[in-house]
């Protein structure tokens, strides 16, 4: 009976170590982006589909991404909260409007993101808007160096 328990514990520990090692290969450890909202309402921006023209990037040594999002126009700066995750071939940017109901107007804003020291030559970038109840993919783009 003790031998059976010992074997199960060893198998469990081995499995746990394999999972942790694989998890480490999924992310580019320590890589984060610098994201910020460019101040000011841009009423002329129109976003109609997930792959529209309001997503621009340059990818040399640093990946620079600009995309637009809509949000409440009061106040018009520092209103979005961002998180990023970088996996083997994917960059996931999530954002949330921190003051969605302050006044009765909507503005479009530019978001600027920069990522340095990326390993791969191409990534899939997914931008996800998080609201109080739902999450919506606003951009899904393949980018290449």
Protein Blocks (a to p, Z undefined) as FASTA:
>chain_A
ZZmmmmmmmmmmmmmmmmmmmmmmmpcghiacdddddehidfkbccfbfklckbccdddf
bccddddddddfbdcehkbccdddddfkbccdddddfblmlbccddddddddddehifbf
bdcdddddddfkbccdfbdcdddZZ
